[in-house]
Amino acid sequence: MPDNRIVFDHIHLISEDPHAAAAWYAEKLGGTITDRLEIHGAPQLILTFFGVTIVIRGRRPGEEPCENKGLQWGTNHFAFRVDGDFDGFCDNVRKKGVTFILDPVDFTPTVRIAYIEAPDSVTIELLQKIG
């Protein structure tokens, strides 16, 4: 049996307005839009954040997405680790109009977190590992 391993590749988001969502991630969080495609009849934008890829696509013909509100089974959020001045980073994105669901707080003695609201009801955790 060959040695196999899995490596994280990307997060895939479905957006009502993928161009606006991609612009939000680029403007508010510093991602880079690296590609704009049309796949299966829907726009698809690729963003990168220091080695992490986010794919944002729109509605494909015949699809009827529904709202994702409240706590549900499945993916709840994804997280970005902030290296450097965590509170300064949070202050900066707040000044850019980002809504905080949870303001910066010490979650454990070694982890500081905050939660922000992204387009399309996506929740993002910002975290800093201390020490």
LINPE-V558968 format. One record per residue. PHI is phi in whole degrees, -180 to 180 (999 if undefined). PSI is psi in radians with two decimals (999 if undefined). D_FIRST is the distance of its C-alpha to the first C-alpha in Angstrom with 2 decimals. Layout:
PHI | PSI | D_FIRST
PHI | PSI | D_FIRST
This chain:
999 | 2.28 | 0.00
-71 | 2.67 | 3.82
-75 | 2.15 | 6.62
-119 | 2.68 | 8.77
-146 | 2.69 | 12.35
-109 | 2.56 | 15.32
-132 | 2.32 | 18.69
-58 | 2.36 | 22.00
-114 | -0.96 | 23.50
-162 | 2.90 | 26.82
-107 | 2.39 | 29.31
-119 | 2.07 | 30.76
-113 | 2.52 | 34.37
-104 | 2.27 | 36.64
-130 | 2.48 | 40.21
-65 | -0.61 | 43.58
-135 | 1.46 | 44.55
-62 | -0.56 | 41.47
-67 | -0.77 | 43.69
-67 | -0.71 | 45.72
-63 | -0.79 | 42.70
-62 | -0.71 | 41.05
-63 | -0.67 | 44.42
-60 | -0.87 | 44.65
-61 | -0.65 | 41.32
-70 | -0.85 | 42.40
-71 | -0.81 | 45.98
-81 | -0.64 | 45.57
-115 | -0.09 | 42.32
88 | 0.29 | 42.03
-72 | 2.86 | 39.09
-118 | 2.19 | 39.09
-76 | 2.01 | 38.95
-104 | -0.25 | 36.75
-160 | 2.58 | 36.68
-129 | 2.10 | 38.67
-131 | 2.96 | 37.32
-126 | 2.11 | 38.11
-130 | 2.21 | 35.19
53 | 0.69 | 35.83
81 | 0.20 | 39.49
-133 | 2.51 | 39.17
-66 | 2.53 | 39.56
-140 | 2.16 | 36.53
-116 | 2.46 | 36.98
-111 | 2.23 | 34.46
-120 | 2.58 | 35.45
-126 | 2.55 | 33.97
-134 | 1.60 | 34.73
45 | 0.95 | 33.54
96 | -0.19 | 29.92
-101 | 2.35 | 29.87
-110 | 2.36 | 30.25
-118 | 2.23 | 32.28
-104 | 2.21 | 32.54
-121 | 2.12 | 35.81
-126 | 2.78 | 36.60
-93 | -2.99 | 39.59
-72 | 2.29 | 40.26
-88 | 2.69 | 38.98
-53 | 2.28 | 41.40
88 | -0.15 | 41.65
-84 | 2.56 | 40.02
-132 | 1.41 | 42.11
-63 | 2.69 | 40.65
-117 | 2.86 | 42.24
-67 | 2.57 | 43.30
-116 | 1.52 | 41.03
-115 | 2.44 | 43.61
78 | -3.13 | 43.37
-75 | 2.22 | 40.65
-136 | 2.84 | 38.05
-67 | 2.62 | 34.64
105 | -2.75 | 31.83
-65 | 2.24 | 31.98
-99 | -0.70 | 35.14
-166 | 2.99 | 35.16
-128 | 2.90 | 33.30
-129 | 2.56 | 34.40
-113 | 2.29 | 35.37
-84 | 2.31 | 35.80
-102 | 2.06 | 39.15
-93 | 2.41 | 39.49
100 | -2.54 | 43.12
-77 | 1.65 | 46.14
-61 | -0.90 | 44.77
-66 | -0.62 | 48.20
-64 | -0.71 | 49.38
-62 | -0.80 | 46.44
-61 | -0.75 | 47.22
-60 | -0.72 | 50.90
-64 | -0.80 | 50.13
-71 | -0.54 | 48.08
-63 | -0.72 | 50.75
-64 | -0.42 | 53.37
-85 | 0.05 | 51.38
95 | 0.18 | 51.87
-74 | 2.35 | 48.57
-89 | 2.25 | 49.11
-94 | 2.25 | 47.91
-85 | -0.65 | 46.85
-136 | 2.10 | 46.65
-67 | 2.80 | 48.48
-52 | 2.33 | 46.91
-151 | 2.62 | 46.64
-77 | 1.94 | 45.14
-81 | -0.75 | 42.41
-136 | 3.05 | 41.53
-62 | -0.31 | 42.96
-118 | 0.08 | 40.16
-137 | 2.22 | 39.60
-110 | 2.34 | 42.23
-134 | 2.86 | 41.60
-151 | 2.73 | 43.38
-121 | 2.39 | 42.59
-124 | 2.77 | 43.77
-99 | 2.19 | 44.23
-109 | 2.99 | 42.69
-58 | 2.72 | 43.47
64 | 0.61 | 42.42
62 | 0.48 | 42.48
-88 | 2.35 | 39.51
-105 | 2.32 | 39.70
-122 | 2.29 | 38.49
-92 | 2.33 | 38.37
-104 | 2.34 | 39.49
-141 | 2.69 | 38.60
-134 | 2.25 | 39.32
-90 | 2.21 | 37.77
-102 | 2.27 | 40.65
85 | 999 | 40.40
